[in-house]
Amino acid sequence: MDPYSNPLLYSERKSQMKSLEPNLRVESATNPRDRRIACHEAGHLTVGRVLGATFGGATIEENPDLGFSGLCWGADFESRFAGHSSSVIEQIDELMPRDGDARNDTAEIYQHVFTRVVELTAGSEAEEMQFGDAWAATDDRKQERQLAKLIFSTPQSVAAFIAACTVEARAILHRHEDVLDALTAALLEHRTLDGAKIDQIISRTVTARQLEQEHERRRTWQDVLARANSFLREQHRA
């Protein structure tokens, strides 16, 4: 779901679920529904952080009253431009340039629309990568269209823009698949993560990747040296 939607009250929910955590962890790790929701929210988190978003937290706890099965939220519990309802977007639309107007003053909104739509598409793309399909994410799709309409004027251009953002989200997820997996596993284990824990998981995963890449470079260099020494020995024998 939208990473900047109305927030789950993390501290209250955490205390309520504390006594149930051991059983929930076992059930969540084997529950196909939880695995899918965790993957979806981890997709938002992974791509959002790559694009510079900050998060206050994420959860796979369902809240029927607010209408979500999983949720990520921003550090300030709201988006700068897009809120829980469409009213904020409608207000911004009134200020957007029309034909012939300069675009300089709205450049930040254009950039925001791009990064937010990429981030919104990432949840379903993560599901596609892991499960081969994605459940309907009505709220994500609605916000993608609303945001795209701020800068595009036809249904065709809106659809093409969202499709391009989807491709970009998929590329980011492939580059950071280890982060996606780590965040998915953490959500399944803890069910709710705060922003500091999310960043800690990402940092630890990226550090492990970099160490492995360095080890691989060293192994490759050792192979080069070994082949070079072997060649020199053969030359001396000749």
N, C-alpha and C positions, 0 to 999 in steps of 0.2 A: 504494500500500500504506500501511498505518498509519504516520503520521509519528512514532510513538513506539516503533516496534518495535526489536528487537535491532539495533544499528547496524552498518553496514559500517565497517571500520576505514579511515577516510578517508585518512590519511597513507600507509599501506602501499599501498593500492590506487592512489593517485595516482602514486606512484613507479613502480609496476608498469606503469601505462598510459602513462607519459610518452613513451616512445619511439614509441608507436603513435598518438599524438594526431592528427598531420596527416591520416593516412589515415582514422582513425575519424571525424573531423569531416566529411569529404566524404561518407563512407558514411552517417553518422547523419542528415545533413540530407536525404538522399534515401530513407531507409529508412522505409517506412510503419509498421513495427512500432515503431521508435525514436520516430517522431513521436507515435504514440499514447501510448506509455509516458511520454514527456516531458510531454505535455499532461496526463496523469493526475496525475503527481507535481506539476506546476505548479499544478494545481487545488487539491491539498492545501496547498501552500505559500501560495497567494494567499489562500484563505479562512482558513487558520490564522493568518497574520499579521494579517489584518483583525480576527480575534477575540482577538488578543493572545498567541498562541503564539510561542515562540521556537524556532528550529531550529539544530541543529548542522550540518546539511547535507542534501543530496539527491543521488541518483545514478540514472542509467538503466542502470548496469552490472548485468547479470543475475548472480545468485548461486544456482545450483541447490542448493548445500549448505544454505543458509538458506531456500530456497524462495521467492525473490522475483525479479521481473524489473525492478523499480524500487523505490526506497525513499527515504523522508524520515525523518529522526530528530531527536529533541529535543536541546536544548542540553546536557542532562545525560545523554543516551542512554537515558532511561527516562521513562515517564509517572509522575505522582504516584499515579495510581489504577489504570490499566490497563496490565498488562505484556504480555510476549510470549505467556504462557499465560493461561488463564482462572482460575488459582488465586487471583490477587490479587483479581479481581472477586468470586470466591466468598467470600473472606474478608470483603470489604466488605459483601456481601449479608447476612452474618450480623449485621452491626452496624446495618443499615438499620432505620428505625422500622416497626413493625407497626401494625395498626389501633388507633387510640386513642393512639398514642405521639406526642409532640411532634416537630416536624420542624426546629426551630431549629438543633440541633447538626449537622445534615447538609445545611444549605443550600448549603455550598460544593460538596458532591458533586452536588447537583441541578444547579448551574450548570455544573460540569465536564462532566456527562453531556450537557447541551445543546450546549455548545461543541464537545465532542469528536465527537459524532455529526454535527453540521453539517459539521465538518471532514472526517470520514470519507466522507460522501456526496459531497464536492466533487470527488474524483478522477473518479468515473464521470460526474458532471454536466458536468465540463469536456469529457470525451470526447463526450458527447451534443451539447454545443454545437458542437464542432469537426467531428465526423464523422457525427452523426446517430444514433449508437448507441454502446454501451459494452461492452467486453469484461467477462466475469465477473471480479469482484474478491472472491473468496471470503473472504479474510481480513478485508477491510473490512466485508463484510456480517455476518460472524460477530461482530465486535467491536461493530458497531452494535446488534445484538440483545442481546448480553451487557450492554452498558452500559444500554440502555433498560430491561432487566428489573430493574435496580436500583431504578427509580422507578415502574415500571408493572407491574400484576399480571396482565394478560390479553394474549393474542396480538393481539387487536384493538387495544388501546390502544398496545401496542408498535409495531405496524405504522403506526398513525395518527401516532404521535410521529415515527417515522423519516421518514414521508412529509412531515411539516411541516418537519423539518430539511432535507430534500432541496430543498424549495421555497426555504427561506432560503439554502441554499448557492448555488442557481441565481441568486437575486437578487444576492448578493454578487459572483458571477462576472461577471454582466452589468455591474454598476457598475464593476468593475475588470478589464474584458476586456483593456485595454492591458497591465496587469501580468501577466495570464495569458499573453499572447502573448510578452512579453519574457522571462519565466522559461522558457517552452517553448523559445524560440530559444536561450537561454543553455545549457540542459541539452543541447540537440542539439549545440551547438558544443563545450562543455567536458566533457559527460557526467557530471561530478561537480562540485558546487558546495558550498563551505563556508558556514557561517551568515553570515559577514561579506559574502561575495559576494552571497548572496541578498538581504540587506538593502540592499546598494549598488544592485542592479538595481531593486529596488522603489522606493527613494528617487529614483533617476534618472528612472524612468518617471513617478512621481507628480509630480515637479517639472516635467517636460516637459508633462504634462497641464495643470498649473496655469498654466504660462506660456501655453500655447495658449488656455486659457480666458480669461486676462487680455487677450491680444491680441484675442480675439473680442469681449470686452466693450468694448474701445477702438474696434474697428471699428464696433460697433453704435452707440456714442456719437457717433462721427464721422458716421455716417449720419443720426442724429437731428439733429445740428447742421446738416448740409447741408440736410436737409428744412426745418428751421426758417428758415435763411437764405433758402432758395428761397421760402418762404411770405412772408417779410418783403419780399423784392424784388417779388413779385407785388402785395402790398398797396400798396407805394409807387407802382407803375405805375398802379394803379387810382386 
